[in-house]
Amino acid sequence: MTEGKMTFKNQNVLMEDRNRVTITGVENVDSFNENIIILKTIKGRMTIEGQELNVGNLNLDNGSVKISGVINGIVYSDKDSSQRGRIIEKIFR
């Protein structure tokens, strides 16, 4: 483990009544607004879509975030998908 950065092994997603979600294994919040939140997690990029979304409690020291609002969907994308896209672009130039 490098100094100043914790390494998480597990990720949990706990949703309550489609109005609250608690997520562990969060490394960073890439962007957010009231309709979409994009997180960098140990299992890949996570996109949360909904309405009136609010990041209520963010603790990057223990890798957890609590989000409230109307949650319409949670989608994972591959951790390396952005790098794969760049490689394909370079091949077909």
Rosetta blueprint (number, residue, H / E / L):
1 M L
2 T L
3 E L
4 G L
5 K L
6 M L
7 T L
8 F L
9 K L
10 N L
11 Q L
12 N L
13 V E
14 L E
15 M E
16 E E
17 D L
18 R L
19 N L
20 R E
21 V E
22 T E
23 I E
24 T E
25 G L
26 V E
27 E E
28 N E
29 V E
30 D E
31 S E
32 F E
33 N L
34 E L
35 N L
36 I E
37 I E
38 I E
39 L E
40 K E
41 T E
42 I L
43 K L
44 G E
45 R E
46 M E
47 T E
48 I E
49 E E
50 G E
51 Q E
52 E E
53 L E
54 N E
55 V E
56 G E
57 N E
58 L E
59 N E
60 L L
61 D L
62 N L
63 G L
64 S E
65 V E
66 K E
67 I E
68 S E
69 G E
70 V E
71 I E
72 N E
73 G E
74 I E
75 V E
76 Y E
77 S E
78 D L
79 K L
80 D L
81 S H
82 S H
83 Q H
84 R H
85 G H
86 R H
87 I H
88 I H
89 E H
90 K H
91 I H
92 F L
93 R L
